[in-house]
Amino acid sequence: MELEKYLREETSYLLDHECTTISKDKIHLPGPDFTYRIMAPTDRSNRVLGSLQKLFDNGRLGGTGHLSLLPVDQGVEHSAGASFAPNPEYFDPENIVRLAIEGGCNAVASTLGVLGAVSRKYAHKIPFLVKLNHNELLSYPNTFDQIYFAQVEQAWNMGAVAVGATIYFGSPESDRQIQETSKAFRRAHELGMATVLWCYLRNDAFKSDKDYSVSADLTGQANHLGVTIEADIIKQKQPTNNGGYLSLENFGKTSDLVYSKLNTDHPIDLTRYQVANCYMGRAGLINSGGASGKDDFAAAVRTAVINKRAGGMGLISGRKAFQRPMKEGVKLLNLIQDVYLDSSITIA
């Protein structure tokens, strides 16, 4: 692919970087045999392994061990109007699933309502990932809390291969969210479904001179808590800085080595630290694509290159794809997948 067209002045900076913090030899990398090599020795049942393999086998990245997911739960998180007004055809759930299929995604992730509305037509055509909880923003004044809209059994009954949930680590509600989601993930594994955790930081105290909710040290610890409740795959925002622990007084525990030895300010090194906190890659790290903007195609390629070279498993990109005509959305998803299909882009 024409990487220089998208990476521009960062081409050498991103493609030639060698990670000297956490060696690539220590990372359990994605690959065609990931389920057998990494997941099979765990306590996951054969049914869970089968569900994971269905994710890995579908779409343009099928057989690579990498994932390209389309998530569309923003109709709840950000209101349907804010999410779909730029492209009203996506008020119709069928178009969401069609975009994921035509875009060559491994799976489509959305709400119980969206996937349930078309499950008999599409659940056998593309793996379904049902997002169980959401941040509801219709109450006034707005509050920020992840509450369960759906039950694990409902996802299983519609033929979903995986469930997902969000935890707002660092928030006053996080203790309850951890307990609720741990129970939900245990039940999903009992029924043979895979689990994906949105590991997000939310607390106004994390935002001062920088937005430390996307710092490598705090997001890394969120990832580590996520794999502690046996999330099979971790979704995390790509880090843009470091030093979240250091920005607050008397907060948590860290080590000087996190900043002097295990990280630099290079985005690949920062993301490598996220992978390390996913049990050195035993749980796959997929980074989020972020909000849509002026240069979405270049931003998507950049994010994918960083994730892949850091040892990540893939990308989960929604708004950049569905807030534009379907043909353009398919192109953007294919660009992301092309990064993972390009053998010249290697682990740093």
HELIX and SHEET records of a PDB file:
HELIX    1   1 LEU A    3  LEU A    7  1                                   5    
HELIX    2   2 ARG A    8  GLU A   10  5                                   3    
HELIX    3   3 THR A   11  LEU A   15  1                                   5    
HELIX    4   4 LYS A   24  LYS A   26  5                                   3    
HELIX    5   5 PHE A   34  PHE A   34  1                                   1    
HELIX    6   6 THR A   35  MET A   39  3                                   5    
HELIX    7   7 ASN A   46  ASP A   57  1                                  12    
HELIX    8   8 GLN A   74  GLU A   77  1                                   4    
HELIX    9   9 ALA A   80  PHE A   84  1                                   5    
HELIX   10  10 PRO A   88  PHE A   91  5                                   4    
HELIX   11  11 PRO A   93  GLU A  102  1                                  10    
HELIX   12  12 LEU A  112  ALA A  117  1                                   6    
HELIX   13  13 SER A  119  TYR A  122  1                                   4    
HELIX   14  14 VAL A  152  ASN A  157  1                                   6    
HELIX   15  15 SER A  174  GLU A  190  1                                  17    
HELIX   16  16 ASP A  204  PHE A  206  5                                   3    
HELIX   17  17 TYR A  212  VAL A  214  5                                   3    
HELIX   18  18 ALA A  216  THR A  228  1                                  13    
HELIX   19  19 TYR A  245  SER A  247  5                                   3    
HELIX   20  20 LEU A  257  SER A  260  1                                   4    
HELIX   21  21 PRO A  267  ALA A  276  1                                  10    
HELIX   22  22 TYR A  279  GLY A  281  5                                   3    
HELIX   23  23 ASP A  296  ALA A  310  1                                  15    
HELIX   24  24 ARG A  319  PHE A  322  1                                   4    
HELIX   25  25 MET A  326  LEU A  341  1                                  16    
SHEET    1   A 9 LEU A  67  VAL A  72  0                                        
SHEET    2   A 9 ALA A 107  SER A 110  1                                        
SHEET    3   A 9 PHE A 128  LYS A 131  1                                        
SHEET    4   A 9 ALA A 162  PHE A 169  1                                        
SHEET    5   A 9 ALA A 194  LEU A 201  1                                        
SHEET    6   A 9 ILE A 233  GLN A 236  1                                        
SHEET    7   A 9 GLY A 284  SER A 288  1                                        
SHEET    8   A 9 GLY A 314  ILE A 316  1                                        
SHEET    9   A 9 LEU A  67  VAL A  72  1                                        
SHEET    1   B 2 ASN A 133  ASN A 135  0                                        
SHEET    2   B 2 GLN A 146  TYR A 148 -1                                        
END                                                                             
